Amino acid sequence: MASQSFIAVVGSANVDLTTFHDAFPKPGETIFGKSFDLGFGGKGANQAVAARLCGANVAMVAKVGNDLFGPATIKNFEAQGIDASYVGIAEGVSSGVAPIFVDPEGQNRILVVKGANDLLAPGDVDAAEPLLRKANAIVLQFEIPLRTVYHTAQFAKRKGIRCIVNPAPAQPVDFAQLGGVDYFMPNESEAETITGMPVATAGEAEECARCLLEKGVRRVVITRGERGCLLASEEGTELVPPFQVESVDSTGAGDAFIGSFAVFLGEGHPEKEALLRASLYAALSTMKVGTQKSFWSRAEFEKEWQKRCARL
Ligand code: RIB
């Protein structure tokens, strides 16, 4: 086990502006929030950082703006040991930003302004081909143009590279263009939006996952927050249980799940164990405030895994 995998993330990088609040202002009203946190985020960047903290070699293909946040984002990748040689700086557009609102229960509401992320084009992916073709897995999300997502998924398929797609935020998907990706991993609300089916219960999640399989993806994982996740493939469906933690901020937990899953699977852990591990890695990230800065190191994670997996 545990050969070091090389994960390439083609996706978004944002700066997260997170406000913690008890109440939300009505139109025209000004009220006080409780506290504020500024940090690096973006679903793609978060997944890259989670994968790196879990021990993989990681490269990021992304676009940032030529503003205060762009060069700082690149420095952040480099400081984490992530290859940022294919993170471009676009002129005349802001970096991606995400005002985030976290309520007293730790639930978040996120507004993403895509900025430079929206300029990541198929040509940027072609330029990164010398690096991408060495990857064991390519991870994609939906905060960049969908034509770039499809282009990259088709590249991965041609080259026989494992492709993991996290369709977040949810948008209508052209499954023919997605080209039978290996893993399609929405959360419940994304699965609902994409299929138009309800996903409130485990039974409904199963139905929805089957519908997604029929559209041509090879395996579906629907993440269900505090209720664990559901894996579906042509062999059948399986529920993966959750882990209980004291949660303060769930922002980025889905990204922690995807990034860590790519690593655990790439290391050769059986699929169900890789999902369980990812489930714990994601749960642990909700115990701290922020997105990337709430992710645990592999050493910290392994200690917790040993403690908790003994009772599984
Ligand atoms: O999934 C959490 C992320 O969504 C945040 O970091 C924010 O930037 C948005 O992309």
Residues whose N, C-alpha, C, O or C-beta is under 5 A from the ligand:
A	BS01	RIB	N14 D16 G41 G42 K43 A98 T251 G252 D255 T291
